[in-house]
Amino acid sequence: MPSIAFLGIGTNLGDKEQNICSTIALITDSIGIVTSFSHVYETEPWGIENENTFLNIVLKIQTELKPIALLGKIHGIENQLGRIRNETQYSSRTIDIDILFYNNIIINGKNLQIPHPRAIERRFVLVPLCEIEPDGMHPVLGKSFSNLLKECRDDKKVTEYKWKTPFVFLPRGGKEIQYME
């Protein structure tokens, strides 16, 4: 039986629209079926001082992959799209994919923590997450995603992004993704 995962995707380097499109295509090719997705949001950088805004989106997927295998596939996609990992936790990047939630499991490993430990602190995660799953529950805190958004102290701007290039994508077995101006 497939598992349900929520993935947060962000980019602030290069052709950001193309980075999002390529990431979604690679996720559907190698990870699973996109069953739901948020709008893309333009957001202020979080944790870094940088003039480049981010584009962020949250996907809900069905996957047969276990969490560690999912993380490995995610790292492969990030590498393929030019992500350079460095010692700095917060930095500009072509693409960043985070596992926000995976079923209702809790993992506190050195290289993998689920739920994502800082998701509840970030409006750029909570706004798109609430768009697609407002009544979803945080497995540790026992609060709905919409309540967590109300409680979030992050004051960074998160606004729906207007696409410069029309984009339509039909994921394998999933709902059509369409971004138009």
Buried (B, 14 or more C-beta within 10 A) or exposed (E): EEBBBBBBBBBBBBEBBBBBBBBBBBBBEBBBBBBBBBBBBBBBBBEEEBEBBBBBBBBBBBBEBEBEEBBEBBBEBBEEBEBEEEEEEEBBBBBBBBBBBBEEEEBEEEEBEBBBEBBBBBBBBBBBBBBBBEEBBBBEEEBBBBBBBEEBEBEBEBEEBEBEEEBEBEBEEBEEBEBEE
